[in-house]
């Protein structure tokens, strides 16, 4: 099989560019960094807006559920679209769509600024009723952002092997995630808290601008990035082959992953990890404000701590994987996240929680560098979008379920007579215990021997097809 970059960029210098990461990689990197800077600002702006609109834990969780729900209901169709259409165009036009959607949110917030409590009033415990107009806009926007995110993210992961050679994927992914983490969690959150202090609507206008710039970087990628098998090839007699239906394309991707002895359990394990982790994130803004006592600026430092962990993880993950073995490195993620989650649950000091966040993010990036690079190596190119979408159906599809459980858990605990602070801690204890059970079940399925055997088999299969 001929890879995408050879088809899309047939000049003789293409292989050399890929080994050096190349101009297209750095355009993609720039688009990702700019977009993630906006996402980092949004990490402060959207939760703080939600907490200014309602204090109900179920309603807070529902906004997060709306954003993650498309990963459950749209991921598989998005995978087919990723394999049928030009991945560059998908990424560019979804960025344009998010630019317009963010503009709508920004204008609504600007209109309602005078009736919303200020960030300082929120920290002081101001009592206010739910603003249903802004809440409805935020809920619908979160859902639409989720659909766009599914398409964009699946295309972004699928497009990278067309730009970077297999032996450079871990390096390319590490640099990409490290820069994303800095923009998303180190620079973006404090910038977001600064912009909120200027005006509640300001960070949303800034986020709108970053989506527009990211779209521009993607539009200038050279070449086309549709799968080589997106179009049906003719039969020997010249008659065109009938294209598979949408459902047949989905079924092919599901079947390939489900039959793979390593990717199937890996997808299920990641789904459970993300679903359980989302239980704690459902009401995290309330936990941060009421248990840790943070304001918008201090809340940003929690994100910065995660960024520090992400940078450390992106730089050290390949070395840790090489030193410990890929399987042992994944064990470290599973066990480490259980212990860290329990420690966050008993903490009341935001500085301690910030340090724990950094450690948690190191383990998360370690997992991603190993498993995403593995998928990009072993999945056939013409199936990459669909199989990735099936994998992420498990990985991200569990998030809305976890978020819903988290919001209900806090609400039910309060209704049963548990005080508010302990109710906000409860999701962490539940998740930590569940992580430990998951580790015991998952460890035998993720050995270094199984991972490296799958990697070697995938590389050999692609070499034969080239």
N, C-alpha and C positions, 0 to 999 in steps of 0.2 A: 504493500500500500504506500502511495506517495503521501507525505504529510502536507498539512495545510500551507505551511510557509513556502514550500517549494512551488505549489500551485499559485499561490497568491503573489509571490515575489520571486519570479523565476530568474532574476539576475544572478550571476555567478557569485556575487559577494554575500548572498543570503546566509549560507551556512556559517561563514566567518562572523557575520553580524550576530547570529544567534548565540554563538559561543561567547561573544563579548557582551551579550544581553541586547545590544543594538538600540537604534534610535526609536523603533516602535515600542520597545520595552520601557524606555524612559518617558515616552509620551503617556503610555498607560500608567506608569508610576506617578507621573505628575498629576494626571487626572484623578487618580486614587487619593493622592495626598491632599489635593485641594478639596475634593469631595469629603474626605474624612475630617478635614479641618471644620467644615460646615457641620458635619455630624457631631463633632466634639462640642461645638457651640450648642447644637440642638440637644445634647445630653443634659445640659443645664436648663435650656429654655423650655423644652416640652414638659419635663417633670415638674418644674416650678410653675409653669402655667397650669398644669393639671391640678396641682395642690392649691392654686389660687382660685380654681373653679369649683372644687369639691374636696371634702375631707373624708368622704365615705370610702372605706378600703375596697369595697366591691366595685364601685364606680372607677376608682383609680386603677384597679387591676384590669377592668374591662377595656380601658384604653390600650393597655399593653397587649391584651388578648386580641383586639382588633388589628393591631399592627402585625402580630405573628400568625393570625389565622390564615392568611394566604399561603403560608408555608405548608399548611395542612391540606388546603383545598385546591391550590393552583400549581404546586411544585411540579407534578407530573406532566400536565399540559405544557408548562413552561419549558420543560426539558425537550419536548418534541419541537417546540418553536425554536429553541436554541440550536437544534440539529438541522432544522429545515431552512432557517433564515441566516442572514449575515450577522454574526455575533457583534461585530463592530456597530452596525446600525441599531441593533437592539439596545446596546449600552448607551449610544448617543441619544436616541430618541426617548428612552426612559429618563435620561438626565434632563432633557428638555421638559418632559412632562412634570418631573419633580420641581423644576424651576417654577412653572406656572402654579402648581399646587401650593408650594411654599409661599408664593406671592399672595394667594387667597388667604392663607392663615395669617400672614403678616398684616394684611389690611383689616381683617376681622379683629385681631388683637389691638390694632391701632384705634379702631372705632370704639372698643370697649375698655380702653385703658382707664378711663375715669371711674368706672364702676368696679374694677378689679382691685382686690387688696394688694398693697405693695409687698415686695419681698420681705421688708423689715416687719410689716404687720403680720405676715405669715409666721415668721420666726417667733414673734411675741405671742402667738397663739390667738390671733384674731378669730372671732366667731362669725361665720357667715354662711348663708345658704348656697346651695348649688346654683351656679349660673348655667341654666340649661341650654341657652343659645350657644355660648362659647363651647360648652361641653359637647353639644351635638356636632359642631364644626370640627372640633378636635377628634371626636370619635370617627367621623367619616373620613377625615384627612388621614388619620392613622391607618385605616383600612386600605385606602387607595395607595398610600406610601408603601404599605406591605406588598401589594401586588406588583408595584414597580420594582421594589427591592428584590423580589423573587426573580424577576426577569433579568435585572441588572447583575445581581451577584452570580447567578448560574452562568450567564454569558461571560462574566469576568474570569471565573475559574476555568471555563472551557477554552477561552481564547489564549490563555498563557502558553500552553504547549505548542501553539502555532508560531510563537515568537521566540521561545527558549528551548534549547535542546534538553532531552531527559536528564543528562548528567549535570545540567545547570539549574534544574527546577528548584532544588532545595535552597540554593543560593539566591535565586530570583525571588522565591516565596519569602525567604527570610528577610531580604532587603525590603520587599514590598510591605510585609506585615510590620516590620520595625518602624518604617516611615509612617505607615498608617496609624500605628499605635501612638507615636509621638504627636501626630496631628490630631488624632481623635481624642486622646485622653490626657496628653501633656500640655499642648498649646490650646486646643479648643475649649476645654471647660473653664479655665480661668478667664479666657477671653470672653466666653459666654456670660460669666458672672459679672464682668466689667460692663458688657453691653446691656445686660439687664438693668444695672444701676443707672444707665443713661435713660433707658425707656424700655418698657416691657416688649414693645414691638421690634426694637432695633435688632436683636439677635436673629429674628426670623427673616428680616430683610437681608442680613448678612448671609444667612444660610441659603437664601434664594440666589444670591450672587455666586456662591461657590458651586452650586449645581450648574449654573450657566457656564462658568469657566471650565468645569470638568467636561461638559458636553463639547466645548470647543476643542479641547485636547484630544478627545476621542474621535471627533470628526476628521482630524488631520492625520490619523493613523493611515499609513500607506498600504494599499492592497485591499482585498476583500477577504472575509474570514468566515465564509460558509463552509460547512463540512464538505469534503470532496465527494461524498456519496449522497449529498442532499438532492441531487437530480438523478432520476432513474436512468440507467444505462440501457442502450438498445439490446435486443436479443440478437442472436447470430443472423437471423433473417432480416434484420433491420427494423423490426417492429418494436416500438417502445415497450418497456416493461411497465406494467401497471403499478403505480405508486401505492405504497402501503397506506391504509387508512390511519387516521389520527390514533384510534384505539389500538391498532396493530403496532404502531410505533411505540406507544406507551407500554404495551405488553412485552415488546422485545426488550426494552430497557429494564423493566421489572424482572423479567425472566433471567436476564444475564446476571444481574446483581444477586438475585435470590439463589442462583445455582453456584455462585462463587463461594468457596468454603471459608474465605477470610473476610471478604467485604460484607457478607450478610451479617455475621455476628458483630462486626465492627460498627455497622450502621445502627444496629439495635442498641448496642452499648452506648454509642454517642447520643442516640435519641433519649435514652434514659438519663444520661448525664445532663443533657440540656434541659429536659423536662423537669428533673428534680431541682436543678439550679434555678430554674424560672420560678419555682415556688417561693424562693427567697426574694426574687427581684420584683414580684408583683406589688409589694407594698414597701419597697426599699426607700422611696422618698419619704414615707411616713416614719420608717425606722430611723432614717438619718436625722430628720427634723426633731422627732419626739424622744428618741432614745439617746442619740449621740449629740443632740443639741446643736446642729450645724446651721450656718446661714448659707446663702448662695455661694459665697466665695470659698468658705471652708468645704462645702460640698464638692466644689471643683477640685480641691486638693485630693479628695478620694479618687477621682478619676485620674489625676496626675500620678498618684501612687500606682494605679493600675498600669499606666503608660510606662513607668519606670520598669515594672516587672515585665511588660511586654517587650521593651527594648532589650533587657537582659536575656529574656527568653529567645528572642529572634537571633541574638548574637551567639548564644550558648547552646541552643537546641541541637544543631548538627554535631557539636562536640560531645554533648551529653549522650546523644543517640549512639555515637561512635564508641564512646567509652563504656557505656553501660549495656549497649544493645538496644534495639528498637523496642523489643517486648518489655524489658525492664524499665525503660523510660516511660512507657505507657502505664505500667504498674505505679510508677512514681506519681503520675498525674492522678490516678484513681484514688490512691490512699492519701495523697497530700491534700486533695480537695476535700475529702471527708474531715480531716483533722482541722483544716483551716476554717471550714464552714462552722464547725462546732465552736471554735474559738471566737469567731465573729459574733455568734449568737449570745455568748456570755459577756461580751465587751460592752462598755459604756463610754469608752474614750475613743474619739475619732482618730487620734494619731495611731493607736494600736490597730484599729481597723484598717487604716491606710497601709500599714506595713503588711498586714494579712492579705489585703487586696493585691499588693505587689507579688507576694508569694503565689497567690492563686493564679494570677495572670501568667507567671512564669510557666506553671504547669499546663495551662491552657494552650499557650503558644507552642510548648514542647509537643503536645498532642497534635496540634494542627500541622506543624512543620513535617512531622513524620507521616501522618495519615493522608494529608492532601497531596503531598508529593508522591506518595505511593499510588493514590488513585490516578493521578495524572500520568503515571508511568505504565500502569497495567491495564487501563480501560482502553479498548480500541477507539480510534479517533472518531469514527462515524457514529459511535454509541456514547461518546463522552458526555454530551449534553444531557441525554436521557438517563444514563446511569448515574451521573452526578445528581440529577434531579431526584431520582429515586432515593439515593443516599441521603440527600438533604431533606427529603420528605420525612425520613425517620429522624434525622438530626435536628431539624428545625420545626417539624410538624408537631413534635411533642411540647414545644414551648407554650403555645396558647393553652394547652391542657394544664401544664404546670402553673402558668400564671393564674388561670381561673381557680385552681386548687388553692394557691397561695392567698388570694383575696378572700375566698370563702373560709379558709382555715382561720384567718385572723378574725373575721366577722363572727363565726360560730364560737370561737374561743371567748370573745368578749360577751356574746350572748349567754354563754354558759357560766358567766361570773368571773372569768379570768380578768385581771386588771389589764389596762390598755398596753402598758409597757411589756408585760409578760406575753400578751397575745402577739405583739409585734416581734418578739424573740422566737416564738414557737416555730415558725417556718424553718429557721436555721437548725434547730434541734431535730426536727423531722427529716430534713434533707441530709444532715450529717449521718444519721443512723442509716438512711437508705443508701447513701454512697458506700458505706462499709459493706453492706449486703451485696451491692452491685460489684464491688471489687472482688469479693470471694467467688462470685459467679463468673466474672469476666476473665480473671487472671489466666486460667488454663487455655483460653481461646485466643490469647494475644501473645504467644511466645515469639521470641526473636527468630527462631527457626522457621515458624510458619510465615512470618512477615517477609523475611529475606527470600524464602523459597517462592513466594508469590511475586516478589519484585523481579527475581531472575526469570521466572516463567513469562512475565509480562514483557520484559525487555526482549527476550528471545522471540516471542510471538510477533512483536512489532518489527523486529529485524527481518524475520522471514517474509512479512507482508510488504515491506518496503521495496 
